[in-house]
Amino acid sequence: MGAAFSYLTSEIRFACPSRLDGAGAAGRDADCAAAAYLTISDDASDGAEGHGFVFSVRGSGDMQVAAIEATMAIIEECDLDALLGDMGRTWRTLVDHTQRGWLEPDGGVAHRAAGAVINALWDLKAKRAGLPLWRLLAGMGSEELVGLIDFRYLSDALSPGEAMAILDGARPRRAERERRLLAEGYPAAAASPGELWYSDELLARLCREAMASGFTQIKLKVGENLADDLRRLAIAREVCGPDVAIAVDADRRWGVEEAVRWISALSEFDLHWVEDPTSPADILGHAAIAHAITPVPIATGEHALSPVMVKQLLQLNAIGYLQIDATAVNENIASLLLAAGTGVPVCPRAGGAGLSEVVQHLAMFDYVAVSGSSEGRAIEYVDRYHEHFVTPAVVRGGRYLAPLVAGSGAEMLSTSLGDHMWPMLAALDGVA
């Protein structure tokens, strides 16, 4: 009989410290962060578990939980050892199952559910190995890593042979980079100072605090009112001086022509990048904006539904920085290799609950075993929700410390799960 497993899903909701925290031009109401959370338990072990989640917003978590449960039905009769033994095959099983046509690549909610499942399995695999996820991935052979990727829609930009060459090329100095990572950490970018609805006084104070904490890059939300953006950027640049990189995030607010006009007006402040200037689905629009606003670079990718969109953004020279999110590990590895093949730096987005904890592993794996570089790169950091996780991300002196605890970092504290589970939370609070 094969190794059996069980699973549990739940919707988790966290109240934001302020309705102003996390809000952007495309969505001012940020009173609640949510996650559809999955725990996979190894029934043959003494309590080994794997954890995965899909970061969400209030009101959509129940749909995401339902999608995760439907995805788990695809593999619930499978042998756990077999699933963990060939994670490339497992990923293809999740997205290509003949009875689940709605789980095709780029399938939105369903596709992200498959990501939560594969990530929970990666967490369990890393815990079985006694390694943090970044170290597990960095220690894998090139052929095994390439086997994790579905190249069907990518091979015109990245073939298995080219991916192998990138990984083999990074291999000789892996040990040296790992020692440096453990000693120095990985660059972090402060995303908290410039929330869109903060007062000018709070903006200036948070900029000063970020600099005092060692951050050399900050981010401001923009896109609601051009005059306000010009004033706020002037404040940030005056406080930070010329040596701190200031990125801006438009939160998908603009159309193409409006984006070009708005960014051109802001460019006097030496923008490090403009994040999400338009619809994430508009690949050609990103390219048009990028070519019109040169030399100001675009950063996007966190909303890309699959590496296929990443491929297109890179093919069209539409981005100067690739952002990844804490979605499926297998697809993130594909995106890292696509970016490495074009020389585009990867800067993970990590503004929501648990995202820092997971994406740090992907960025550190990229540094050690894929791109071999941390130059011009940083992992976003927001000082919220970390206290709910068993191994919270740690940032000191403006740098992420490399996690050493086995797993992916996705595991939440049992007390936090109990306190923030929905609809139990609603019942306790008397919410209808």
Order of alpha helices (4+ residues) and beta strands (2+ residues): beta-beta-beta-alpha-alpha-alpha-alpha-alpha-alpha-alpha-alpha-beta-alpha-beta-alpha-beta-alpha-beta-alpha-beta-alpha-beta-alpha-alpha-beta-beta-beta-alpha-beta-alpha
